[in-house]
Amino acid sequence: PRQPAECFLLGASAESALLAAKLNWNFVYAAHINGDEQLMAQALLAFIEQSAGKKPLVALQVIAADTEEEAALLAEGLCIYFVKVPDEAGVNVSSRELAERYVQQSGKKDFTIEKRMPSLIYGTAEKIHQVLKNLHEKYKVDEFIIDTPIANKIPRFKSIELLSNFNNEKAK
């Protein structure tokens, strides 16, 4: 092509940010995979410092709802269960029942099951826009990649509508 495609590196560490800067690629911090704020800060600042003026992007999992309570219920449905059996790799499953079935099938008596919440921002559209505004102001992030990980299409579309209409509703 006459103009080559832009290159993006998706990463969740300062090392990946520095690699993106070294290659003169764009950097997308994978907050949807690792939402640790300290790691995100280190990665974004490393990229800003070394990228010759490029601005980082951030990929996030987001759920917006009319109320905080409704958003919390939708987020609760996304929990995963990490099963650890000694001398075996851990495994993530989608429910407590599947975790217990996995342990039962392994025949092991020594195990742990840990409920984990994925890296996720949830709440009202106003709350989510405030989080995005803070990231913009603190790290000069102008673009966000937003994943709405709800399987049910009705609340998923509602989440997207709430986020996209927030500034329009606020202006009225």
Disulfide bonds with the S-S distance in Angstrom:
none
